[in-house]
Amino acid sequence: MGIVYLGNKGLIKAYAEETLKYKKALVEPGKGEAELKLAPLTAEEVDAILLKLDMLAMDKANAAVAAIVAEETESILMAIRLVKDESKASFGGILGAGAQLDLMWLRPKDVGGALMNPAATAGLGLYGGASGGVYTWLNTFVANTPQSIIPTQTMDEEAAVIHLGAIDTIAVPKLNAIRFTLAGIPGPAQSLPCNLREAFGDNDVSIIRFEKPIIGGPQKTQLIDVMPAISGDSKFELLSFIIAKAEKLTL
């Protein structure tokens, strides 16, 4: 087992249904804390969630990504409990099926797909491409011309996404800022110091951790814009988990 599981063993317990004010993630811009209605979780469900996260973010594969997931596991549990409150289904993970919940890393095709854009709003997917039809994070940017990595769309009523950070595997990343708009309210731009890694060599993956996790809960509208500093290709990939029913996490 890795740091995600071992570092969060204290979270393994039963959680009752509750409404609480949460400060550790951005849910509503302009508010220091958000009131969340959360479903219960059994200790067995939490154990299964930690095992799943530990597998998805193995410290032997990438210690920095594993550290981000390990330190934000509490917020990931909150996002899962938000979905469970709507779906009334337990977390099943790899053993789940049908209405049981699971989570996976966000893929390019998910942007604009049935979970993030069920109403097919304007038919837009990643960077404004066809809804659910863009399959790579690679995009060509023009300096000082913002683009929407996730155009405005509203989550499915039984799904959520939590954004933890991003990576860029291009030798010279092009982006320097990102802005999240939730429920139509834009937050301040955040720096993307992608090229700090150049001091360590071009073979090092550029990893960015957002100041706080950003949760797009069930039926919540989100828009994510990025700003390039220089022109050219970049492969800016969100480190985000999407949470939904097993039957809706399709290929």
N, C-alpha and C positions, 0 to 999 in steps of 0.2 A: 504494500500500500504506500501511497505517496503523501505529500504534505497537505493536499486538499482534504483527504479523509482524516489523517492523523492530527492535523492542526485544528480540526473542527469536531472532534469527538464529543466535546462538551455540548454541542448543539443536538446531540442525539437524545431526544426525550419526546414525550407527547405534548402537543400544542393544542390548546382548546380554541374553539371558535371565539373570535374576539374582534373588536374594533379598536385600533390603536393609532397613535400619532407617531409617524416614522420620520427620522431625520437623516438616515444614512444613505438615502438615494434621492435622486431628483425625480419627482412624480408630477409636480405642478410648479412651473416656473413662477418665481416671485414669492413662494411660500417656503419658509424654513423647515416646515414639516408638513406631511400630508396625512390625512385621516384615511386609513385603509381598513376595509372590511375583509377579514381573513378567515378562511376555512380552517378547520382543525387538521392536524397531521398526527399520525401515530409515530411512535419511536421507530417502528419497522419501516415506515415510509421515509423518514429522515435518513435512516441508515442506507436505504436503497438509493436515495438522492445523492448522498455523499459518495457512495461507491461509483455511481454513474459519473459524477463530476470528476472524480479522481481518475477515471478511465479517459474522459474527454480531455483532461488537462494533466497529462502525466509529467511529473517534474523531470523525469529522465529524458523526455522528448524536448521540452522547453521549460526551463526552470522559471523564467520570468513570467510566462503565461500562467503556469501553475500557481505562482505566488499571487498573481492578480485574482485568479479564481478562488484560491484559498482564503484570501482576505476579504472577499466580497460574497462569501457563501451565505451569510445571513440575509443579504438583500436578494439573492437568488431564491432562497426559501420563501421570502415575502412574495416574490413574483409568482411562484408556484401556488402559493396559498390564495392569491388573487384569482388565478384561473380555476382552482378547485372550488372556490366559492361560487363560481358561475356554473361549472360543469357538474359539481356534486360527485365527481368520480375520483377514485383513489389514484395515487402515483404508482404505476406499474413498472416503469423503466423498460428494459429489454424483455421482461417477462409479461409486460402488459399487452393488451389487445383491445380493439373496439374503443370504448369510451374512456378507458384508463389513460392516465396522463404519462407523458414522457417529454424529454427535452433533447435538443441537438444544437450543434453550432449553426448559426444562421448562414445560409447559402445565398449566392447571387440570385438564383431562380426564385427564392422565397420572397424577395422584394417585388411587390406587385402581384404575388401569387394569392392563392385562395385564403391563406391565413392572415396575411398582412393587408390585403386589399380585396376583401370578399365582394365588395360592390363594384370592383373593377373600375374605380374612380379614374376617369380619363384614360384608362387602359395603360397607365404608366408603371414601369418597373424601374430597375436600377438605372440611374442617370437618365431617366426619361425614356428608356427603351421600352420595348413591348412588354406588357404586363406578364410577369412570370417567364419571360422569354430570353432574358440575358443570363448567361451561364458562367461568366468570368468577371472578376473584380477589375480587370484591366480596363483602363479608360484613358483617352487622350484629352489633355487639358490645355486651355489657353490661359496664359498668365493674367491674373487679376480679373478673371471671369468666373464667378461662382457657379457651381453646379449642384444639383440636388442628387446626392447619392441615394436617398430615399425620398421621392416626391411625396406630396401630401396624400396620405391614405389612412384608413381607419382599421384597427385590428378587429379580427373576428371576435365574437362575443365570448368565445371559450378558448382564447389564446392570448399570450402575452410575449413580449420580447424585452430582454434586459441587455443594455449596451454597457460593456465594461471598459473597452478600449479599442485599439486597432493595431494592425501591423502593416508594413509596406515592404515588399520584397524586391522592389526595383532598386538598382544600384544608386540612383539619385532620385529620391522621392520629390514630388512636386508640390505637395500641399503644405500649408502653414497654419490653417485655422479651420475650425468646425463649429457649427451652430445648430442647436437643437430647438425645434419649435414643437411644443406639446399643447394639444387642445387649442391651437391657434395662437398661443402665447410664446413669442420668441425669447429664448434666454440669451445671455451674452456669449459672444464668440469665445472659444477656448483655443489656446495655442496647440499646434501640432509640431513639436520639435523633432521632426523625423530625421533630420540630418545630423543630429548630435552623434549618431552612431558612426559617422565618418571618421571620427578620431580613433576608432577601434578597427577600421577596415571595412571595405565594401561587402565582405562576406557576412557581416553581422546583420541580423534582421532588425529593422527599425520597429520598436515596440512603444506604443503610447498608451498610457493609462489615463482614463478620464478622471476629472477631479472627484466626481461621484458617479456611481452607476446611474444610468437613466432607464427608468421603467416605463414602457409603453404597455399599459394594462389592457384588459378586455374592453373592446369598443372605444379605445382611446385613439385619437388622431395624432399623428406625428409627421414631422418633416425634418430632414437632416440635410443641411447644406455644407459644402466644403469650398474652401478658397485656395486656388493654386497660386504660388508665388512665381513659378516659372512654367513655361510651356513644355509640353511633351507628355509621354506616357507615364502613368503611375499605376501601381497595383495596391491601392489602399483598401485593406480588408478589415471590416468590422469584427471585433471580438465580441460577439453577441450570442446569447442563447435564445432560441425560440421554444416556447412551451405550449403544448397543445395535446389534444387527444391522439392516441396512438394511430387511430384510423385516418387521421388527417395529416400525419407526418409521412407523406408519400414520397416516393422516388421522384 
